[in-house]
């Protein structure tokens, strides 16, 4: 493992364009469980609440679950060492951007400035009627569902529900990063979610070296990964930091 860590650190140090691609696994150590798997959120909650058609037809029920998961529970989470590592890479000029499938805003809280939120963010609420945007922290969630102050329209968290398209700006930016990257770091993502899972494969097809950080092998490992650093994101990122910043 030590040799692999050193090799990965050298690649990061010498790369002219590096992109990080993160999934639920990077936030697990911040107390946010993944959606899928034995202990995932969908083993406790019915994912129908995040289907856009169900949400529009049953906003009260959807909002009760959404508030519990994304604002009561997730809202207490804070960035961990892996988030801070990526922010440090960017600050030192070693990372172009982060593409994240997460909606928890932890990359920005850790200090990352250029973050492409592939699935949107729970940070904002948007009116389904007029498009007015609100910071979720400034909206009272004691009366559900939540309504727009301007026209009384239904407010929806500004992240991608089942049945919705990926935000065009995030899709375009992610594709551009995949085309330009010399090194592509995968952290805490297993490659199960479409179409996000296509982004690292696109990077590989365009010549990027793939560094994967995961506790277990993923769908990427046997097919596109060049360096597999097996372990918790915080542990591996802390080891990389020692080689890069000390």
MOJO-V853459 format. One record per backbone hydrogen bond with DSSP energy under -1.0 kcal/mol. NH is the residue of the N-H (numbers start at 1). CO is the residue of the C=O. If there is no record, write none. Layout:
# MOJO-V853459
NH_CO / NH_CO
This chain:
# MOJO-V853459
5_1 / 6_2 / 7_3 / 8_4 / 9_5 / 10_6 / 11_7 / 12_8 / 13_9 / 14_10 / 15_11 / 19_183 / 20_97 / 21_185 / 22_99 / 23_187 / 25_188 / 26_23 / 27_24 / 30_27 / 31_28 / 32_27 / 40_37 / 41_34 / 42_35 / 43_40 / 44_41 / 45_41 / 49_46 / 50_47 / 51_48 / 52_162 / 55_51 / 56_52 / 57_53 / 58_54 / 62_58 / 63_59 / 64_60 / 65_61 / 66_62 / 67_63 / 68_64 / 69_65 / 70_66 / 71_67 / 72_67 / 73_68 / 74_69 / 76_73 / 77_74 / 84_80 / 85_81 / 86_82 / 87_83 / 88_84 / 89_85 / 90_86 / 91_87 / 92_88 / 93_90 / 94_89 / 96_18 / 98_114 / 99_20 / 100_116 / 101_22 / 109_105 / 110_106 / 112_107 / 116_98 / 118_100 / 118_116 / 120_117 / 121_158 / 122_103 / 125_134 / 126_156 / 127_132 / 128_154 / 131_127 / 134_125 / 136_123 / 138_135 / 139_136 / 148_153 / 152_148 / 155_146 / 156_126 / 158_124 / 159_157 / 160_119 / 162_50 / 164_161 / 171_167 / 172_168 / 173_169 / 174_170 / 175_171 / 176_172 / 177_173 / 178_174 / 179_175 / 180_176 / 181_177 / 182_17 / 183_17 / 184_209 / 185_19 / 186_211 / 187_21 / 188_213 / 197_193 / 198_195 / 199_196 / 202_198 / 203_199 / 204_200 / 205_201 / 206_202 / 207_204 / 208_203 / 209_182 / 211_184 / 212_227 / 213_186 / 214_229 / 219_190 / 224_220 / 225_220 / 226_210 / 227_210 / 229_212 / 231_214 / 236_232 / 237_233 / 238_234 / 239_235 / 240_236 / 241_237 / 242_238 / 243_239 / 244_240 / 245_241
